[in-house]
């Protein structure tokens, strides 16, 4: 039964890739599409961060993850290196969980 799921998922991924490269060039040259496509990964990443920060299962929560995200945002605004941002957020979460 698991193999059927793997084969179905593989076929779906292949079909999605095939659909992407089969689009006519005139569609891809549209100015609105050219402005929108680079923003899609940013929107997906923001949605993932929001979902992982403010939800547990099917419930909205406000816990130490929100404070860690706030510290990470401040560190990014201060142009800290990526590892510093991650370490500051992790330290914030760890210290708040300790309290």
Secondary structure, 3 states (H helix, E strand, C coil): CHHHHHHHHHHHHHHHHHHHHCCCHHHHCCHHHHHHHHHHHHHHHHHHHHHHHHEECCEECCCHHHHHHHHHHHHHHCCCCHHHHHHHHHHHHHHHHHC
